Amino acid sequence: MDLKQYRSKLIGNKDERAVSPVIGVILMVAITVILAAVIAAFVLDLGQGMDEEAQAGIDIEGDESSEVSVQLTSLGNADGIYITKSDGTKLTESETASGGSGTVDLTDVGASVTLTSGNAGADSYSVVAYIGDNADSTDTTTVVNSFEVTT
């Protein structure tokens, strides 16, 4: 039995021996690059989460007067805004100058609501931006601004 013949089949010749280490090095470099990209994505928080604060632009006219108008000027990343009273309850349409039913929920840029001391009463109010389908089922809310209606 000639062992040199088996050795050349197992180990290969000079040209064949370099293929396996080169492929191994290329695979290790590829794995390292992919791992570095995944770690960088977590560290730099490249994935958008729902932990961001809701942002919206509003215009309040007549703060600390008997008639206050709140207009939605920009949604930013918010889905809409609503108004809360000082006790934390949401402002209803019946408490506005236009009347109606339901809570005040502004979702379109340019939409506005007017509060008068005769309808809403003298109180402090907060404008709250939210991210979610509607004002009742939100996880992320941010108080954008506050105002007062006086008598």
N, C-alpha and C positions, 0 to 999 in steps of 0.2 A: 504494500500500500504506500502510495506516494503522498506524503503530507503536504509537500509544497504545492501540489495541485489543489488540494482542499483549501489551503491558506489563501491562495490567490482568488478562489471563488468567494470565500467569506469576507476577506478584507478588500479585495478589488485591486486594480492597478493604480498607478499614481494619479491618473486623470479622474478616476471614479471616487477616490477617497475624499476629495475636496468638496464634493457636492453636498453631502450630508451636513457638515459644519456650516456651510454657507446658508443653506436653507434654515438651519437652526438659528443662526444669528439674525436672519431676516424676520423670522417669526417672533423672536424675542424683542426685537426693536418695534415691530408692529404692536405687540401686546403692551409694551411700555408706553407707546404713544397713545393708544386707546385708553389705557388706565389713567394716564395723565389728563386726558381730555375729560373723562368722567369726574375725576377729582376736582378739576378746575371748575366744571359746571356746578358742582355742589358748593364749593367754597365761594365762588363769585355769584351764586344764586342767579344763574342765567335762566332758570325755569321760573315763569311767572306764577306766583301764588295768589291766593285770595286774602293774604295777610296785609295787602296794601290798604291804605286809607282811602275812603271815597272822597273825591274832589269834584266840586261844581262851582260855577261862577254865578253869583246872584247880584241883583241891584235892589237896594232898599231905599225907597223914597219916603220921607216924612217920619223918620225915626223920632220917637218921643213926641209925637203929635197925635191928634185925634183921628187921623186917617193915614195909614201906612200901606204902601204898595210894595209887594215883593215880586220881582221878575226874575225868571231863570234865563241867564245870558249865555251860559256854557255848561254842558254836561261833564266835561273832563272825562274821567273814567267812571263816573257815577251813572246809574240808570235812572235816577230821578231824585227829587227832594220832597220833603214834607215839613210841616211846621208843627212844633210842639209848644204847649203852654208851659208855664212855670212849674206846674205839678207833674209834668212828664206826659200828659195825655195828648193825643194828636188833635190838631185843629180840624173841626168838621166844616163842611160847606155851609151849614146853617149859621155858623158863626162869622161868615164873611159877608161882604157887601152884596155879593151876587145871590146869596142864599143857596138852597139846594140840599142834597143829602149826601152822606158819605164823607170820607176824610179828604183833606186837601192833599193831592199827590200830583206834583208838576213833573211831567216826563218829557215835554217838548220845549226846545229852546224858543224863547219868546213868550211862553205861557206866563201868566201873572195872576196874582190874587191880591185883593184889597181888603184890609181890615179897618173897621171903624169902631170907635168907642161905643157907639150905639148897638152894634151887633156883637162884637167880640168882648167888649168890656175892657177896662183898663187892666193891663197885665203885661208881663214880660213873656216874650216868645223866643224860640230858637228855631233856626232853619237847619234841617238835618239832611245831609246827602247820604244816599244809600246805594249799595251794590246788591242787586238781586232782581228777581222777577217783578216784585211789587213791594210797596211800602210795608205790607203786613208780614212778608216772609223774607226778611233780610238778616244776613249774618254780619255784614260790615256796614257800620254807620259812623258818620263823623259830623259833629256840629260845625257848620260852616260859619254862621254868624248869629247874633242875637239882636233883638230890638224890643222897643216898648211902645205900647199904645196908651196914650194918656187921655184923660177926659177933658 
